């Protein structure tokens, strides 16, 4: 059995590509999302980014406390079922999506807002499906039971 997970582009790179594309489109073809209120943009964007970053930090701390590497593509020794993984099988990807949503508010560009479903679609089709297949093979019935009880997203 292959102990690693192979995908063409790692999830943080997908996030970065969509972020750069959204910022570029917003610069050349501005489509505003909110009124030009800096306070509104800072509150909405800051709060959304903070929630996303907090979920991501919680997920990474869960890895650390379990002595499991969060390094994408490396073999996993344990199935995480605690922390944010009690509520979602993909809290790190939810965190990336929330941060992207927060940036759409902060930078006031609808292009980044449109990037959120694109990010979730791309990750779902190119990464999550492969991760789930890998985890089913690696952990068998334990993962199948976990996936029945915990939603893929939220």
N, C-alpha and C positions, 0 to 999 in steps of 0.2 A: 504494500500500500504506500502511495506517495504521501509523505507527511507534511507537505506544504500546499499552499493555495496559490494558484497562478491566475492572475487577471492582467489584462493589457495595461490598464492605468489604475494606480492605487486611488482609493477614495479621496484623500486630501488633494491629490492632483486634479481630480475631476472638479472638486470644489473650487480650486484655484483657477482652473480654466474658465469655468462658468462665471466666477467673480470678475476676472479680467475681461471677458467678453461683454458682460453686463455693464461694467464701468466704461469700456470703449464705446459701446452702443449709446450709452447715456451721454457721453461727451459729444459724439457726432450727430446723434439723433435724439435729443432730449425729450423724454416723455415723463413729465412730473407725476409723482404718486400722491404727494401731500401738498397742502398750501406751503408757501415759502416762509414758514415759521420755523426759525432755528430751534426754538424751545420745543415745539411739537416734535420736530425731527429728532432732537436729542433724547427726549423722553421716550418716544415710541421706539426708536432705534436702539438707544442705550439699554432700555429694559429688555427688549427682545434678545439683544446680543448677550446680556447678562444672564438671562435664563438659559439660553443655548450653551454658553460657556460653562455655566454651573452644572448642567446635565453632563456635558463632556468631561468636566473635572471629576464629577462623581463617578462616572464610568471608568475613567482612568485610575482613580483611587481604588475602585473595586478590583481592577486588574492587579494593582500593586499589592493590596492586602492579601490577595489570593496567590501571590508570588507567580503570576502569569504574565507573560510579555504581551503588551498591546501592539507589538510590531506586526504590521500587516504582512501577511504571507508566510509567517513562521508557524511551525506546528504548535498546536495548543495542547497543554497537558490536562487542563481542567475545563469543565463546562461551567461557566458563570451563570448562577441562577439567583444571585442576591444583588443588593444595591439596585440600580436602575434596571437591571436585567430581570427583576421581578415583574416589571411593568411593560417592558419592550425588549424584543430580541435584538434591536438595533439602536440603542440610545446614542451611540457615537454619531450615527448618520442623522438622527433627529437633531442632535446638537449642531452639526454642520448646516443643516437646513435652517435652523432657527437663527444661526449667526448670519447666514446669507439673507434671510428675511430682515434681520436687524440692519444689515448694511443697505438694503433697499430703502429703508426708512431714513437712515442717516444720510445717505447720498441722494435721496429723493429721486430715485429712478425706478420706473416701472419695469425696466428691463431686468433688473435683479429679482424683482418679484416674480416675473415670468420664469426666471432661472430656478426658482425653488421646486416647482413640479418637474422641471427638466432634470434637476439634480436627483430627485427621488426616483424618477423613472430610470435614469441611467444607472444609478446605484442598484436599484431593484433588479434590473435586467442583466447587468454585467458583473455585479459583485455578490449581492445578497443570495441569488439563486445558487451560485457556486459555493458560497460559504455554507448555506444550508445543506447542500449535497455533501460537502466535506464533513460537516458536523454529524450528519446522519451516519455516514460511513465510520467516523471516528468513535462516536459515542452510542450509536445504535438506538435501542429502545429508550434509553434515558433522554436522548435529544428529542425523539419523536414525542414522548410524553410531555417534555418541556414545551415543545412547539405547539402542542394542543392546548396548553394552559396559558401561554403567554403570547400576546399578539406580536406580529411582525413589526408593526410601527407603533401606534398608540391606540 
